[in-house]
Every structure is written in structure tokens, then in C-alpha cells.
Amino acid sequence: MMQLQPGPVPRYHQLTEILRKRIESGEFKPGDQFPTEEQLCREYGVSRGTVGRAIKILVDEGWLRRKQGRGTFVTRPSLSPVFFRLANFTEDMRQRGLEPSTRLLSLEVIPANEEIAARLQIPVGEKVIKIARLRLASGRPMAYETRHLAYDLCPQLMDEDLEHQSIHSLLIDKYNIPLIRACHTVEARVLSEEEAKLLEVEPGSAGFFIDRVTYTTHDRPGTWYQALYRGDEYRFTAEFQPRLVP
């Protein structure tokens, strides 16, 4: 059984990963009742607050569902992984006959707060590069994105022209940092007044929120990417195949 490890990664984050892997492995199947918080506290030697936080994340992600008076149950159907296809922004815009461009809004080094530290698996307070950019098509805002990465992963990025170069390509091709896999979430969102202003749409308009962690060697998180895309300009396609039951 996987156990929590001492170190900079918050215990609730470690527990979330462990429980998610137990569901993915088939140990808990759709419809199964999940262990109670008390059982998980005893099993992993953690506080009720730590367990509650991990369970909430899994509920929010759709792996679990709480049923009042009955407990918590596994809900994710047993399907093969779902792959979201999001075209390269520059290529996508050119295929539409539009001229892609990028506006760098901010580039700074900040101390990692608890959330950033958990997503990048680094100590709280460690130096992090934060990049905020607006992606445009023929001068029209299409997406607002932010990236975080540990400063020691690629400090040279601070000296690059990030309005005219792909961050992904810089990391892979120029600095030889392999980006091996990504965990990618897409959800619909009603844009706030501030978000709508950035994308030049009406407040309350629909948008897509993207959350992605890309991993490098030794399963180390390389970048944490978040973006808001205009809902009237994008659609996402998912492909999956049900697993065959012998």
C-alpha cells in the first residue's frame, strides 16, 4: 500500500493522488462505497481535515459522489483514458485565416504559495516563474493564460521573448527539458466581469477553463498551465473507448 511521504508536498495532495490511483486501478469500481473518512484517517495516519480535503477534490473531479445519509460512492465509469485535442494556437488561428499574436501581460518571479507548491510539488516559498499572456487572433482576444514553473527548472526563460516564441517549444527544443505527459482538465465557466473584460466579451458569457499540469522526467511536474478560452470561439473533442470486459 502506498504511504504518505515526508517532504514539501502537502499531505492532502499526496493522499488525493494515492486515492485517485486506487480508483483508477480498479480497486474501487463504479457504484462501490468508498471508505469512510474515519477509516482513511486510521489507514493513513492523517487528520480528519486532511482526508476531508482530499475527498472534496475527488468529488469535484467527478471520481466520487456523496449521498446524504449513505456515504461516499465511486462514480467514474470504467473507461479508457479520455484524450482532449486542443490544436496549437498559432496553427489553429492560421487555419481559420486569422493572424495569431501574443501579448505578454506579466513575467515575474514569485514565492510559491500553498496551491502552487502542491501543483508543482515544490516547497512553499520556493521561487517560481509566473507568466501571464493574452492570445489574440487578428487583434481579437481569444484566450487568457497563466503558467507557473519552478525557477530552477529553466531560469533562462526570464530572458526570452515570450511574445513571439512558444514556451512549450523553448523548454523542449532550446533547453532540452522533456515534457513527457500532461494531466488536462476542461470545464465550462461563466466569465466574471474581470475575465470578460480581458477577453472583450459581455460579463456572464460562457468560457472554457483549462487546467493542465505537464510532467517532465521522474514524473516531476514541469509546468502548471491555466487558461480561459472564449466559449464562442472554441469547442473540444474527446475520444474514448470502453474497456472490454473479458
trRosetta pair geometry for C-beta under 8 A, 3 or more apart (Angstrom, degrees):
i j d omega theta_ij theta_ji phi_ij phi_ji
1 43 7.9 -106 169 177 153 105
2 18 4.8 -160 93 -128 126 109
2 21 7.2 44 10 72 154 139
3 44 7.2 162 -140 -136 65 78
4 11 5.6 27 -157 -140 146 87
4 14 4.8 105 -127 113 86 142
4 15 6.4 -21 -80 -64 116 79
4 18 7.5 -87 -69 -26 70 147
4 44 6.0 78 -14 -173 114 107
4 45 7.7 -133 35 64 121 94
4 46 6.8 85 -11 -62 157 120
5 9 7.5 45 71 52 95 115
5 14 6.7 -164 30 -132 74 150
8 117 6.5 -109 157 -179 106 116
8 121 7.3 112 89 175 102 53
8 122 6.1 -32 118 160 146 26
8 123 3.7 -101 -126 -83 139 66
8 124 7.0 -172 -164 -3 99 64
8 126 7.8 26 -163 -22 157 128
9 13 5.5 -112 173 81 92 123
9 14 5.5 106 118 -57 116 98
9 117 7.7 -171 -111 145 46 88
9 118 6.7 93 -153 -127 70 58
9 121 5.0 -13 -89 -138 113 78
10 13 4.5 88 68 5 90 106
10 14 7.1 -159 96 -6 47 85
10 114 6.7 55 -57 -168 140 96
10 117 7.2 100 -25 103 99 107
10 118 5.1 -32 21 -95 116 106
11 14 5.6 -52 -148 37 37 112
11 15 6.2 35 155 -19 68 107
11 46 5.7 171 156 -126 134 129
11 50 5.1 -31 106 -140 114 136
12 15 5.7 -55 -147 39 32 111
12 16 6.3 39 152 -25 65 103
12 49 8.0 -70 -77 127 122 73
12 50 4.8 -147 -78 -153 82 70
12 53 4.1 -21 -145 91 145 126
12 54 5.1 -156 -164 -56 76 84
12 57 7.7 128 155 -11 104 133
13 16 5.7 -48 -149 31 31 115
13 17 6.7 31 153 -17 62 103
13 54 8.0 -164 -73 -97 16 91
13 118 4.3 -173 -74 -154 149 106
13 121 7.9 -167 128 -92 143 76
14 17 5.9 -58 -155 35 32 110
14 18 6.4 29 151 -19 67 108
15 18 5.6 -54 -146 37 34 112
15 19 6.2 28 159 -14 68 108
15 40 7.7 90 -167 171 127 122
15 44 6.2 88 -112 161 111 170
15 46 6.4 -78 -70 15 143 168
15 50 6.2 106 4 154 153 101
15 51 6.8 -104 156 -101 158 53
15 54 4.2 -75 103 -83 110 156
16 19 6.1 -60 -145 40 26 105
16 20 6.1 28 157 -21 64 110
16 53 7.9 -74 -57 116 111 80
16 54 4.3 -155 -70 -140 73 87
16 57 4.9 -12 -123 75 135 143
16 58 6.5 -171 -143 -49 85 92
17 20 5.8 -56 -145 36 27 112
17 21 6.4 26 157 -18 63 107
18 21 6.0 -59 -153 36 28 109
18 22 6.6 29 151 -21 63 105
18 44 7.7 138 82 -103 156 136
19 22 5.5 -50 -150 32 36 114
19 23 6.7 34 152 -16 65 101
19 40 7.8 0 -87 -130 126 135
19 54 6.1 112 15 156 141 123
19 55 7.9 -58 123 -85 172 58
19 58 6.2 -70 108 -66 125 148
20 23 5.8 -56 -155 36 34 109
20 24 6.2 32 150 -18 68 108
20 58 6.4 -162 -78 -104 84 105
20 61 7.7 -7 -108 82 120 158
20 63 6.3 -116 -118 -84 78 167
21 24 5.4 -52 -140 40 35 113
21 25 6.1 39 158 -26 66 106
22 25 5.9 -51 -145 32 28 113
22 27 4.6 -59 -176 52 80 135
22 28 6.1 52 131 3 94 104
23 27 7.1 -81 -81 54 24 86
23 28 5.1 -45 -106 62 67 106
23 58 7.7 136 -13 -153 151 128
23 63 5.4 96 102 -168 172 120
23 64 8.0 -119 -88 -57 151 86
23 74 6.0 172 -133 -129 111 120
23 76 6.6 82 157 42 128 127
26 29 6.3 19 -161 -80 67 84
26 78 7.0 51 -105 -124 92 124
28 32 4.8 -146 -164 78 78 141
28 34 6.2 40 -153 -102 153 77
28 74 4.8 165 141 -59 106 146
29 32 5.0 101 55 -23 64 118
29 74 6.3 150 100 84 23 147
29 78 6.7 -23 -145 -56 85 126
30 74 5.4 -124 -108 114 33 99
30 75 6.3 43 -137 -157 87 17
30 76 6.4 -128 -86 75 97 42
30 77 5.6 9 -67 -105 154 42
30 78 6.1 -123 -10 -27 112 85
31 73 6.5 -21 -154 -178 23 118
31 74 6.6 -32 28 69 28 89
32 73 6.7 161 84 -153 37 74
32 74 4.8 22 53 20 86 120
33 70 7.9 -121 -114 151 115 89
33 71 5.3 35 -154 100 110 141
33 72 7.1 103 -164 75 66 50
33 73 5.6 -50 -104 -98 49 77
34 55 7.9 146 119 -127 146 107
34 64 5.8 -16 -25 -125 156 121
34 71 7.1 -175 52 151 71 105
34 72 4.3 -48 52 101 116 100
34 73 6.2 -170 -7 -101 89 18
34 74 6.0 124 -61 -48 98 77
35 39 4.1 -115 -179 88 107 132
35 40 5.3 129 108 -52 121 86
35 43 7.2 9 156 -9 163 145
36 39 4.7 100 54 4 76 101
36 40 7.1 -147 95 -2 42 86
36 71 6.6 -83 -89 -136 84 110
36 72 7.6 141 -107 23 47 104
37 40 5.8 -58 -147 41 33 108
37 41 6.2 42 152 -27 66 103
37 48 6.0 61 153 -143 123 81
37 51 4.7 134 -151 118 85 135
37 52 6.2 20 -128 -69 138 73
37 55 6.7 -72 -89 -25 96 150
38 41 5.6 -50 -149 30 31 115
38 42 6.7 26 155 -13 63 104
38 48 7.8 -8 -86 -103 56 99
39 42 6.0 -59 -154 38 32 106
39 43 6.1 29 152 -21 68 111
40 43 5.4 -53 -137 38 34 113
40 44 6.0 -3 173 12 70 111
40 46 7.6 -32 136 53 85 105
40 51 4.7 135 97 -131 122 129
40 54 8.0 -140 154 70 151 132
40 55 7.9 164 36 -57 164 111
41 44 7.1 -79 -141 52 17 82
41 45 7.7 65 170 -102 52 9
41 46 6.0 -115 -132 71 59 63
41 47 6.9 -13 -131 -177 107 12
41 48 5.8 -19 -85 -78 137 60
41 51 5.5 -83 -66 -27 77 146
42 45 7.6 19 -169 -69 24 48
44 51 7.6 149 52 -83 126 100
46 50 4.1 -85 159 75 123 144
46 51 6.1 144 93 -46 112 85
47 50 4.8 103 58 2 78 100
47 51 7.2 -147 97 0 45 86
48 51 5.8 -57 -150 41 34 109
48 52 6.0 37 153 -23 68 110
49 52 5.6 -54 -143 37 29 113
49 53 6.3 30 158 -21 64 105
50 53 6.0 -57 -152 33 27 109
50 54 6.6 24 153 -15 63 107
51 54 5.8 -59 -151 38 32 109
51 55 6.2 31 155 -19 68 108
52 55 5.8 -55 -145 37 30 110
52 56 6.3 34 155 -23 64 105
53 56 5.8 -52 -150 32 30 114
53 57 6.8 33 152 -20 62 102
54 57 5.8 -53 -155 31 33 111
54 58 6.6 26 152 -13 66 107
55 58 5.8 -59 -151 40 34 109
55 59 6.2 37 151 -21 68 105
55 64 6.6 -68 -163 76 76 158
55 72 6.5 -73 -159 -120 124 166
56 59 5.6 -53 -147 36 32 113
56 60 6.2 33 154 -19 66 106
57 60 5.7 -56 -149 38 30 111
57 61 6.3 25 153 -16 65 109
58 61 5.6 -54 -141 40 32 110
58 63 4.3 -66 -173 62 90 119
58 64 4.6 51 122 9 106 114
59 62 7.8 54 176 -62 29 19
59 63 7.4 -83 -71 57 25 72
59 64 4.9 -61 -81 79 65 94
59 65 6.7 115 -134 -98 86 33
59 66 6.2 -5 -116 -19 138 96
59 72 7.7 -91 -79 -141 108 115
61 185 7.6 -91 -130 -111 88 138
62 75 6.5 -104 175 88 65 117
62 76 6.0 97 125 -82 87 92
63 74 6.9 -42 165 -141 70 72
63 75 6.8 136 158 49 20 83
63 76 5.0 -27 -122 -25 54 123
64 72 5.3 9 -179 177 122 108
64 73 6.8 147 -157 76 71 34
64 74 6.2 -49 -103 -102 66 42
64 75 6.3 127 -139 8 14 98
65 72 7.1 162 80 -156 35 64
65 73 5.5 -26 62 64 86 86
65 75 4.4 71 -14 -46 112 136
66 71 7.7 -120 -144 138 62 27
66 72 5.2 -33 -99 -100 65 79
67 70 4.0 -21 101 56 112 119
67 71 6.4 8 55 57 91 46
67 72 7.5 169 17 -94 72 28
67 73 6.2 24 -7 0 116 115
70 73 7.7 -8 116 -35 114 113
76 79 8.0 -108 162 22 86 91
78 242 7.8 67 96 -157 73 78
78 243 5.7 -66 137 32 96 125
79 82 7.0 38 112 -53 127 90
79 240 5.1 20 167 172 127 134
79 241 7.5 152 -168 79 86 33
79 242 5.8 -66 -118 -108 79 54
79 243 6.6 -176 -134 -13 26 86
80 240 5.8 167 68 -162 82 80
80 241 5.0 9 30 62 133 77
80 242 7.3 175 0 -131 88 7
80 243 5.7 134 -50 -64 81 81
81 240 7.3 -146 101 -117 29 92
82 238 4.8 -2 -174 -168 110 116
82 239 7.1 154 -153 67 61 41
82 240 4.8 -37 -98 -70 76 116
83 238 6.8 148 67 -150 43 61
83 239 5.3 -18 54 53 97 93
83 240 7.6 162 13 -72 71 65
84 184 5.5 -129 42 115 123 132
84 186 5.8 140 -121 -14 159 130
84 236 5.5 -13 -154 -176 106 118
84 237 7.3 139 -148 73 55 47
84 238 5.7 -29 -89 -93 66 80
85 236 7.4 157 58 -161 58 69
85 237 5.2 -16 43 66 107 98
85 239 7.6 44 -23 -5 111 106
86 184 7.9 -153 0 -169 126 145
86 210 7.5 48 -91 -116 163 144
86 236 6.7 -23 -79 -119 85 97
87 91 5.9 -116 167 84 105 104
87 92 3.9 124 101 -72 125 111
87 95 7.8 -59 163 23 157 140
88 91 4.2 61 76 20 106 111
88 92 6.3 179 80 -17 49 89
89 92 5.7 -59 -144 36 26 113
89 93 6.3 20 162 -16 64 107
89 100 6.1 133 134 -143 88 141
89 135 5.4 -73 -168 -162 152 147
89 142 7.6 152 -152 91 110 137
89 143 7.2 -109 -116 32 131 139
90 93 6.2 -60 -150 36 26 105
90 94 6.4 20 157 -14 63 110
90 100 4.6 -154 -121 69 60 161
90 166 7.5 -87 -10 -73 132 112
91 94 5.9 -61 -148 40 30 108
91 95 6.2 32 155 -22 66 107
92 95 5.8 -57 -151 33 28 112
92 96 6.7 20 152 -13 62 108
92 100 8.0 91 65 -75 72 132
93 96 5.7 -61 -154 39 35 109
93 98 4.4 -83 -177 80 88 104
93 99 7.1 -24 142 100 121 7
93 100 3.9 131 63 -65 149 99
93 137 4.5 -155 -134 -114 121 108
93 138 8.0 -177 -175 -17 116 78
93 142 7.5 -140 -87 -18 116 166
94 97 7.5 53 -176 -72 35 17
94 98 7.1 -109 -81 62 27 58
94 99 7.8 47 -93 -106 70 35
94 100 6.5 -63 -43 -9 80 109
96 137 7.1 4 76 -165 133 143
98 137 4.0 25 145 180 144 104
98 138 4.6 -101 -155 -20 90 105
98 140 7.9 -71 -155 39 136 109
99 137 6.9 136 64 -166 43 53
99 138 4.9 96 38 -81 85 65
99 139 7.9 29 71 -19 105 69
100 135 7.2 -22 -160 -172 95 92
100 136 7.2 140 -158 84 48 56
100 137 5.9 -25 -96 -103 59 68
101 135 7.8 158 85 -159 43 50
101 136 4.8 -21 67 67 88 104
101 137 7.8 168 23 -86 73 24
101 139 7.4 22 37 -73 132 45
101 163 7.8 4 179 177 80 90
102 133 5.4 -9 -171 -177 105 125
102 134 7.2 150 -160 77 55 50
102 135 5.7 -23 -105 -106 77 62
102 136 7.1 -180 -85 21 26 83
102 162 7.4 -98 124 139 138 65
102 163 5.0 -175 91 -154 96 55
102 164 7.2 -164 49 -66 111 33
103 133 6.6 151 76 -163 49 70
103 134 4.4 -10 58 58 104 102
103 136 6.4 53 -12 -15 102 120
103 163 6.7 16 -118 -127 23 107
104 107 6.2 -14 -179 -33 122 109
104 131 7.6 -63 -142 -163 93 90
104 132 7.7 104 -169 82 55 58
104 133 5.6 -37 -107 -105 49 87
104 162 5.3 99 -95 85 126 98
104 163 4.7 -91 -21 -67 104 92
105 132 4.2 -60 71 108 113 102
105 133 6.1 -175 8 -98 89 26
105 134 5.9 86 -45 -18 113 93
106 130 7.0 -5 112 111 108 97
106 131 7.3 -180 91 -148 64 33
106 132 4.5 31 43 38 92 111
107 129 7.5 -10 -167 -170 77 94
107 130 7.6 175 -144 88 34 57
107 131 5.5 10 -108 -111 76 76
107 132 7.9 -141 -62 30 48 66
107 158 6.7 146 155 -135 117 64
107 162 6.4 141 -84 30 134 143
108 129 7.7 160 88 -151 34 53
108 130 5.5 -14 65 59 82 97
109 127 5.4 -4 -177 -166 111 103
109 128 7.0 151 -157 73 60 38
109 129 5.9 -35 -98 -95 69 57
109 130 7.6 156 -105 15 19 80
109 151 5.9 44 -135 -96 111 129
109 158 7.1 -19 -50 -94 106 132
110 127 7.7 140 73 -150 26 55
110 128 5.6 -34 68 66 75 92
110 130 5.3 9 13 -6 119 126
111 124 7.8 46 159 166 99 60
111 125 4.8 -21 -169 -144 117 46
111 126 7.1 124 -152 56 67 22
111 127 6.8 -49 -99 -92 52 44
111 128 7.1 80 -170 16 12 95
112 116 4.2 -137 -151 96 83 115
112 117 4.3 114 139 -65 124 81
112 120 6.8 -108 -126 48 141 129
112 122 5.8 131 -6 87 172 113
112 123 7.3 129 63 95 130 46
112 124 5.8 -133 97 -137 93 39
112 125 6.2 -44 53 19 78 15
112 126 5.0 5 12 55 123 75
112 127 7.6 -26 -21 31 88 3
112 128 4.7 100 -70 -28 86 129
112 148 7.9 107 -111 179 90 132
112 150 8.0 -19 -60 -104 134 73
113 116 5.3 89 48 16 67 102
113 117 6.8 -129 97 -8 30 96
113 124 6.8 4 -169 -143 23 93
114 117 5.7 -58 -145 38 27 113
114 118 6.3 28 157 -21 64 107
114 124 5.7 -8 -88 -104 57 122
115 118 5.8 -55 -150 33 29 110
115 119 6.5 21 157 -13 64 107
116 119 6.0 -61 -148 39 31 106
116 120 6.1 1 164 7 69 114
116 122 7.9 -31 128 54 82 107
116 128 5.8 -51 159 -60 141 175
116 148 5.4 -113 -140 170 110 163
116 224 7.0 -165 -140 46 70 154
117 120 6.5 -71 -138 53 23 91
117 121 7.6 68 167 -107 56 8
117 122 5.4 -110 -139 74 69 69
117 123 6.3 -46 -142 140 124 15
117 124 4.5 -64 -47 -78 162 60
117 125 7.9 20 -77 10 132 49
117 126 7.0 115 -107 28 97 102
118 121 7.3 18 -171 -74 27 48
119 148 7.3 83 86 74 127 130
119 213 5.9 -152 -175 -93 93 124
119 221 6.5 174 146 -178 61 167
119 224 4.5 59 134 -101 132 145
120 128 7.0 166 15 -114 166 121
120 148 6.5 -105 -51 119 129 109
120 149 7.1 151 -118 -135 132 36
120 150 5.6 155 170 -50 137 92
120 213 8.0 -164 -84 -137 50 112
120 221 4.8 -145 -136 92 46 129
120 224 5.8 -94 -62 -25 88 120
121 220 6.9 -133 70 -147 128 65
121 221 5.4 135 16 14 102 114
122 126 4.6 -96 150 52 119 148
122 128 7.5 158 69 -77 149 103
122 150 5.3 147 -68 -96 153 119
123 126 4.8 107 66 -35 81 112
126 150 6.6 -14 128 -136 126 95
126 151 7.5 -154 152 21 84 101
127 150 7.5 84 88 -167 65 61
127 151 3.8 -22 114 5 105 145
127 152 7.4 104 70 -30 104 79
128 148 5.3 3 171 -167 125 99
128 149 6.9 157 -160 78 79 27
128 150 6.1 -57 -109 -108 71 37
128 151 6.0 -123 -92 -34 16 85
129 147 7.8 -3 109 108 91 92
129 148 7.0 156 80 -152 54 47
129 149 5.3 -12 55 61 102 81
129 150 7.7 27 13 103 84 12
129 151 5.5 125 -35 -94 84 66
129 154 7.6 -62 10 75 151 81
129 155 7.7 173 -55 -116 126 46
129 157 5.9 67 -174 81 171 127
129 158 6.6 -134 -118 -68 123 87
130 146 6.7 -11 -170 -170 89 103
130 147 7.3 165 -151 84 43 52
130 148 5.5 -11 -100 -99 73 78
131 146 6.7 158 83 -155 53 53
131 147 4.6 -3 54 53 103 97
131 148 7.9 -171 21 -72 71 35
131 157 7.8 -81 -57 149 133 125
131 162 6.2 -114 -148 175 132 163
131 167 6.8 160 83 -92 165 148
132 144 7.6 -1 -171 -178 90 88
132 145 7.3 172 -149 92 49 48
132 146 4.9 -16 -99 -101 75 85
133 144 7.7 176 91 -153 45 49
133 145 5.4 -12 61 63 86 93
133 146 7.9 161 19 -86 64 39
133 162 6.8 -122 -79 138 130 109
133 163 7.7 175 -131 -101 115 59
134 141 5.6 -52 -178 -125 114 103
134 143 7.5 164 -158 87 49 49
134 144 5.5 -20 -107 -105 72 72
134 145 7.9 165 -91 22 26 71
134 198 6.7 -146 -107 -180 118 99
135 141 7.5 97 76 -155 48 60
135 142 5.2 -59 103 64 92 98
135 143 4.3 6 47 57 116 94
135 144 7.6 -152 18 -73 77 26
135 145 6.6 39 -18 0 109 114
136 139 5.8 -4 168 -136 131 12
136 140 6.0 145 -161 64 84 33
136 141 5.6 -48 -100 -92 82 41
136 142 6.2 147 -121 4 25 90
137 140 5.4 -32 67 60 74 92
137 142 5.1 58 -6 -42 104 132
140 200 7.1 -117 -158 65 71 139
141 144 7.2 11 -175 -56 119 85
141 198 6.5 -170 -179 144 160 62
141 199 4.8 -153 115 -138 124 45
141 200 5.1 132 34 13 117 105
141 230 7.5 129 114 -48 78 121
142 199 7.5 31 -157 -142 5 95
142 229 6.8 -7 154 -145 74 75
142 230 5.8 -91 -154 8 50 115
142 233 5.8 -107 -141 104 92 158
142 234 8.0 107 -179 -46 98 109
143 199 7.6 19 -94 -108 18 109
143 227 5.3 12 178 179 114 117
143 228 6.5 168 -154 84 65 49
143 229 4.6 -18 -102 -100 100 69
143 230 7.1 -108 -70 -5 59 76
144 195 7.1 -146 38 -146 146 77
144 198 4.9 23 -69 136 145 139
144 199 6.3 -103 -21 -63 108 91
144 227 6.6 166 85 -154 45 66
144 228 4.9 3 53 51 94 99
145 210 8.0 -20 -112 64 97 117
145 225 6.7 -12 -169 -168 110 91
145 226 6.9 163 -152 89 62 47
145 227 3.8 -16 -101 -101 87 100
145 228 7.7 -160 -72 25 51 57
146 225 7.5 164 87 -151 49 47
146 226 5.2 -4 57 60 92 94
146 227 7.4 -179 21 -77 56 57
147 167 6.3 -177 17 130 172 170
147 223 5.4 -20 -164 -170 108 116
147 224 6.9 146 -158 76 54 51
147 225 5.2 -13 -103 -101 83 73
147 226 7.9 180 -79 24 40 63
148 223 7.0 147 75 -161 45 63
148 224 4.5 -10 57 57 98 104
149 153 5.3 -89 160 55 108 139
149 154 6.7 4 120 37 139 100
149 157 7.5 60 67 27 131 163
149 222 6.3 -10 -129 157 114 57
149 223 4.6 -39 -77 -103 108 73
149 224 7.2 175 -72 17 56 69
150 153 4.5 101 71 -18 89 105
151 155 5.6 40 172 -91 79 85
152 155 6.8 -3 -109 -44 30 100
153 177 6.7 68 172 -129 96 150
153 216 7.6 158 -146 0 122 155
153 222 6.4 142 -162 -149 152 68
154 157 4.7 67 119 -26 105 109
154 170 7.9 122 169 126 152 103
154 171 6.1 -105 -49 -114 164 85
154 175 5.3 55 -124 156 119 170
154 177 6.2 -78 -63 -34 122 151
155 158 6.2 -25 176 4 61 112
156 159 5.9 -58 -171 37 59 106
156 160 6.9 69 136 -38 77 101
156 175 6.5 173 56 -93 129 127
157 160 5.4 -47 -153 14 46 120
157 162 7.6 51 179 -72 87 119
157 167 7.3 44 -145 -139 124 92
157 170 6.7 112 -111 124 89 140
157 171 7.7 0 -83 -76 122 83
157 175 7.9 -51 -60 -34 86 155
160 165 6.0 -86 167 59 115 142
160 170 5.9 35 -144 -135 166 155
161 164 5.0 -8 129 42 117 99
161 165 5.6 102 83 -1 78 110
162 165 6.3 -72 -112 57 36 88
162 167 6.4 26 -138 -73 103 94
165 169 6.9 -122 176 71 84 111
165 170 5.7 72 142 -57 123 115
166 169 3.8 68 80 13 115 109
166 170 6.5 -177 90 -14 59 81
167 170 5.6 -53 -149 33 32 114
167 171 6.5 30 156 -18 65 105
167 223 7.6 114 134 -114 125 160
168 171 6.1 -59 -154 34 27 108
168 172 6.5 8 158 -3 64 113
168 179 7.0 -72 -152 20 85 160
169 172 6.0 -65 -141 47 31 100
169 173 5.1 -9 179 14 74 122
169 174 7.5 66 134 -8 70 95
170 173 6.9 -59 -109 52 14 86
170 174 5.0 -29 -156 31 56 125
170 175 6.4 35 151 0 70 106
171 174 7.5 14 -31 50 8 85
171 175 5.6 -48 -143 54 37 114
171 177 4.5 -62 176 60 86 118
171 179 6.4 63 109 -39 128 117
171 222 7.1 103 178 168 151 131
171 223 7.5 -109 -61 -38 167 127
172 175 7.7 44 12 55 9 73
172 176 7.5 33 -177 -112 33 22
172 177 6.4 -88 -85 66 39 66
172 178 6.9 63 -125 -112 81 35
172 179 5.9 -75 -76 10 105 101
173 176 7.9 -7 175 -68 9 50
177 216 5.8 -51 173 -120 90 137
177 222 6.6 136 152 -140 122 130
178 216 5.7 120 80 -151 67 80
178 217 5.8 70 62 -46 115 91
179 182 7.4 23 164 -59 105 97
179 214 4.9 -2 -160 162 116 122
179 215 7.2 123 -158 74 62 36
179 216 5.9 -51 -98 -88 49 72
179 222 5.5 -108 -108 45 89 162
179 223 7.6 -20 -116 14 127 106
180 215 5.6 -50 56 95 94 87
180 216 6.3 115 -1 -140 95 24
180 217 6.9 109 -29 -74 132 45
181 214 7.4 178 95 -151 35 59
181 215 5.1 -3 61 48 79 111
182 212 5.4 5 -180 -173 117 108
182 213 6.7 168 -153 85 66 43
182 214 4.4 -25 -99 -101 95 72
182 215 7.0 -172 -84 9 41 76
183 212 6.7 165 82 -150 50 57
183 213 5.0 3 50 53 100 92
183 215 7.7 58 -10 -25 91 107
184 210 7.3 -25 -164 -163 87 92
184 211 7.6 153 -156 84 41 51
184 212 4.5 3 -109 -108 73 101
185 210 7.3 149 82 -158 57 44
185 211 4.5 -9 59 60 106 97
185 212 7.1 -170 25 -72 63 57
186 208 5.9 -15 -165 -171 98 110
186 209 7.3 150 -156 77 47 51
186 210 5.7 -13 -102 -102 74 70
186 236 5.4 -2 158 13 171 177
187 208 7.4 148 76 -157 33 62
187 209 5.1 -20 65 59 84 101
187 211 7.9 8 10 5 102 106
188 206 6.3 -26 -166 -163 102 104
188 207 7.6 141 -160 79 56 40
188 208 6.4 -45 -103 -103 50 59
188 209 7.6 102 -169 14 4 86
188 231 7.2 58 -142 -110 89 125
189 206 7.5 134 76 -159 41 57
189 207 5.2 -33 71 71 89 88
189 208 7.2 119 22 -131 89 12
189 209 4.5 55 -12 -25 135 115
189 228 7.3 -79 66 -127 134 100
190 204 5.8 -17 -174 -149 109 48
190 205 7.4 148 -154 77 62 26
190 206 6.4 -46 -101 -100 56 53
190 207 7.5 114 -135 22 11 84
191 195 4.2 -134 -163 97 92 116
191 196 4.4 124 122 -63 125 82
191 199 6.8 -89 -139 37 158 132
191 201 6.6 81 55 78 158 117
191 203 6.7 -130 99 -141 90 46
191 204 6.9 -57 61 7 74 7
191 205 5.1 -4 30 64 121 78
191 206 7.3 140 -11 -153 91 4
191 207 4.7 76 -60 -8 103 127
191 228 7.0 100 -109 -175 103 136
192 195 4.6 91 49 12 78 103
192 196 6.7 -143 89 -6 37 89
192 203 7.0 -24 160 -143 30 94
193 196 5.8 -56 -144 38 26 111
193 197 6.4 31 154 -24 62 105
193 203 4.4 -7 -100 -109 65 131
194 197 5.7 -53 -152 30 30 114
194 198 6.8 32 152 -19 62 102
195 198 5.8 -53 -156 31 35 112
195 199 6.5 8 156 3 67 110
195 207 6.9 -111 145 10 130 162
195 228 5.7 -99 -158 167 118 172
196 199 6.1 -70 -145 52 31 95
196 200 7.9 -171 163 1 59 3
196 201 5.0 -100 -153 76 83 76
196 202 6.1 -47 -169 114 137 19
196 203 4.4 -157 33 -86 159 51
196 204 7.3 5 -70 15 150 43
196 205 5.8 123 -116 26 110 106
197 200 7.3 26 -173 -76 31 42
197 203 7.9 6 -41 -70 75 90
198 228 7.7 86 83 73 130 132
199 205 7.8 -126 89 75 127 136
199 207 7.1 150 11 -100 170 132
199 228 6.8 -106 -51 116 133 113
199 230 5.4 165 -178 -78 133 93
201 205 4.2 -58 137 23 126 164
201 207 7.9 161 54 -68 150 105
201 230 6.2 142 -41 -128 142 103
201 232 7.3 159 -117 14 139 122
202 205 5.1 117 65 -46 72 106
205 230 7.6 -19 133 -148 132 76
205 231 6.4 -172 152 35 88 114
205 232 7.3 -55 -175 -21 122 109
206 231 3.4 -57 106 50 89 173
206 232 7.4 117 65 -43 93 71
207 228 5.1 15 156 -173 142 94
207 229 6.1 157 -170 75 85 46
207 230 6.1 -61 -116 -121 87 24
207 231 4.7 -116 -87 -35 28 94
208 228 7.2 152 78 -157 50 47
208 229 4.3 -11 58 57 102 104
208 230 8.0 0 19 69 86 20
208 231 6.0 135 -26 -91 74 71
208 234 5.7 -83 11 86 139 131
208 236 6.9 132 -136 -26 153 122
209 226 7.4 -12 -174 -167 87 89
209 227 7.5 164 -155 85 45 47
209 228 5.8 -18 -101 -101 67 71
209 229 8.0 -162 -71 21 23 75
210 225 7.0 -24 120 121 106 97
210 226 6.6 162 87 -154 67 40
210 227 4.4 -1 52 55 112 92
210 228 7.7 -158 18 -70 79 25
210 229 6.7 55 -18 -13 112 108
211 225 7.5 158 -155 89 32 61
211 226 5.4 2 -106 -107 68 82
212 224 7.6 165 88 -156 50 43
212 225 4.5 -11 64 62 97 105
212 226 7.7 179 25 -75 66 42
213 221 5.2 -49 -175 -133 113 111
213 223 7.4 180 -149 89 48 48
213 224 5.3 -14 -103 -106 79 72
213 225 7.6 -179 -80 22 30 73
214 221 7.4 101 73 -159 41 64
214 222 5.0 -49 100 58 88 107
214 223 4.9 11 46 50 107 89
214 225 6.9 39 -11 -4 104 114
215 219 5.6 -21 -172 -150 138 46
215 220 6.4 139 -159 71 79 36
215 221 5.7 -57 -101 -100 70 41
215 222 6.0 136 -145 -5 15 91
216 220 5.2 -29 62 71 89 93
216 221 7.7 40 14 135 81 11
216 222 4.0 99 -30 -69 102 114
217 220 6.5 9 76 23 50 104
221 224 6.7 21 169 -57 128 88
229 233 7.0 -123 168 73 92 98
229 234 4.7 0 145 10 133 155
230 233 4.3 48 85 20 115 111
230 234 6.5 128 74 0 65 98
231 234 6.9 -80 -129 49 26 86
